[in-house]
Each structure stands twice: as C-alpha cells, then as structure tokens.
C-alpha cells in the first residue's frame, strides 16, 4: 500500500506544467519526517521561501 505522500507526489507529477502548483494542508508531521521530506523534494515551502516570516 502506498503512503499518502507517494500519492501526492504522483499527482504533482501529473499536474506539472507551466503553472505553479500549490499544496495546502495540515500534515501534522515533523519537518524531517520521510513523507514531508519526499514532498519537499518536489515543491518549495512558502514559509521557508519567504524567510520564515508569517506576514
């Protein structure tokens, strides 16, 4: 059985094109967890990309 993160990555691959993809959700995972690391390999974290600023 695939982990949900693998299904998310599969869907991202199907949608990739010229437009940006946005993935929203509360994953309740530690930053270094395998699923979050896998997803981060395909997408940029907006929080990190903005220097960790909330506003």
Backbone as CSV, one residue per row, in Angstrom:
resi,resn,N_x,N_y,N_z,CA_x,CA_y,CA_z,C_x,C_y,C_z
1,UNK,0.842,-1.191,0.000,0.000,0.000,0.000,0.883,1.248,0.000
2,UNK,0.546,2.171,-0.853,1.317,3.409,-0.938,0.980,4.325,0.225
3,UNK,1.981,5.088,0.643,1.775,6.122,1.659,1.091,7.302,0.965
4,UNK,0.228,8.016,1.669,-0.440,9.172,1.046,0.534,10.169,0.409
5,UNK,1.719,10.318,0.987,2.694,11.249,0.394,3.110,10.781,-0.998
6,UNK,3.192,9.474,-1.203,3.527,8.950,-2.536,2.426,9.272,-3.544
7,UNK,1.184,9.224,-3.103,0.064,9.569,-3.989,0.065,11.062,-4.313
8,UNK,0.424,11.890,-3.335,0.526,13.340,-3.570,1.607,13.615,-4.613
9,UNK,2.759,12.980,-4.452,3.858,13.173,-5.397,3.457,12.705,-6.794
10,UNK,2.757,11.599,-6.873,2.275,11.095,-8.169,1.358,12.120,-8.831
11,UNK,0.453,12.692,-8.068,-0.488,13.678,-8.614,0.246,14.949,-9.039
12,UNK,1.229,15.378,-8.254,2.023,16.552,-8.626,2.677,16.315,-9.982
13,UNK,3.220,15.107,-10.184,3.849,14.770,-11.460,2.877,14.849,-12.622
14,UNK,1.631,14.473,-12.386,0.617,14.523,-13.437,0.207,15.961,-13.750
15,UNK,0.247,16.828,-12.762,-0.222,18.202,-12.937,0.867,19.163,-13.393
16,UNK,2.122,18.792,-13.214,3.209,19.720,-13.515,3.095,20.262,-14.925
17,UNK,3.265,21.545,-15.013,3.205,22.227,-16.302,3.816,23.595,-16.150
18,UNK,3.268,24.568,-16.860,3.782,25.926,-16.800,3.241,26.708,-15.611
19,UNK,2.164,26.239,-15.023,1.555,26.938,-13.893,2.090,26.387,-12.579
20,UNK,2.170,27.243,-11.564,2.641,26.761,-10.268,1.603,25.856,-9.599
21,UNK,2.092,24.924,-8.821,1.213,24.059,-8.045,1.249,24.528,-6.597
22,UNK,0.117,24.481,-5.931,0.033,24.861,-4.525,-0.587,23.698,-3.770
23,UNK,0.098,23.256,-2.745,-0.390,22.173,-1.902,-0.615,22.753,-0.514
24,UNK,-1.843,22.697,-0.061,-2.193,23.231,1.254,-2.668,22.101,2.146
25,UNK,-2.388,22.236,3.403,-2.890,21.240,4.343,-2.119,21.262,5.641
26,UNK,-2.683,20.641,6.628,-2.037,20.485,7.920,-1.638,19.020,8.014
27,UNK,-0.375,18.752,7.781,0.087,17.371,7.702,0.434,16.769,9.064
28,UNK,0.540,17.626,10.082,0.874,17.151,11.431,2.082,16.235,11.427
29,UNK,3.112,16.647,10.717,4.339,15.865,10.613,5.533,16.710,11.036
30,UNK,6.511,16.106,11.667,7.747,16.840,11.959,8.447,17.215,10.650
31,UNK,9.194,18.308,10.630,9.850,18.758,9.400,10.754,17.707,8.755
32,UNK,11.377,16.857,9.544,12.321,15.881,8.997,11.687,14.516,8.730
33,UNK,10.365,14.424,8.807,9.709,13.134,8.572,9.847,12.735,7.103
34,UNK,9.895,11.433,6.852,10.063,10.936,5.476,9.010,11.485,4.511
35,UNK,7.713,11.460,4.866,6.720,11.979,3.908,6.926,13.454,3.582
36,UNK,7.247,14.253,4.589,7.426,15.695,4.340,8.691,15.955,3.518
37,UNK,9.732,15.208,3.781,10.974,15.348,3.014,10.743,14.953,1.559
38,UNK,9.996,13.874,1.330,9.685,13.436,-0.039,8.923,14.520,-0.801
39,UNK,7.896,15.070,-0.171,7.090,16.106,-0.828,7.917,17.358,-1.075
40,UNK,8.761,17.721,-0.106,9.591,18.925,-0.235,10.578,18.821,-1.394
41,UNK,10.895,17.607,-1.814,11.795,17.432,-2.951,11.133,17.876,-4.257
42,UNK,9.802,17.965,-4.265,9.054,18.340,-5.472,8.494,19.758,-5.422
43,UNK,8.322,20.297,-4.223,7.710,21.615,-4.064,8.559,22.501,-3.166
44,UNK,8.414,23.800,-3.307,9.071,24.755,-2.411,8.140,25.077,-1.254
45,UNK,8.692,25.166,-0.069,7.938,25.533,1.122,7.825,27.059,1.168
46,UNK,6.626,27.596,1.042,6.425,29.055,1.004,6.917,29.720,2.284
47,UNK,6.742,29.057,3.404,7.207,29.615,4.675,8.728,29.779,4.651
48,UNK,9.415,28.763,4.189,10.875,28.850,4.100,11.322,29.803,3.000
49,UNK,10.621,29.822,1.880,10.987,30.684,0.758,10.882,32.168,1.105
50,UNK,10.014,32.493,2.062,9.857,33.897,2.475,10.690,34.221,3.705
51,UNK,11.623,33.344,4.044,12.488,33.598,5.182,11.829,33.301,6.514
52,UNK,10.749,32.545,6.512,10.084,32.175,7.748,9.188,33.256,8.330
53,UNK,8.869,34.257,7.535,8.018,35.348,8.002,6.542,34.989,7.821
54,UNK,5.772,35.226,8.834,4.327,34.940,8.738,3.572,36.070,8.047
55,UNK,4.154,37.245,7.945,3.457,38.381,7.327,4.373,39.105,6.385
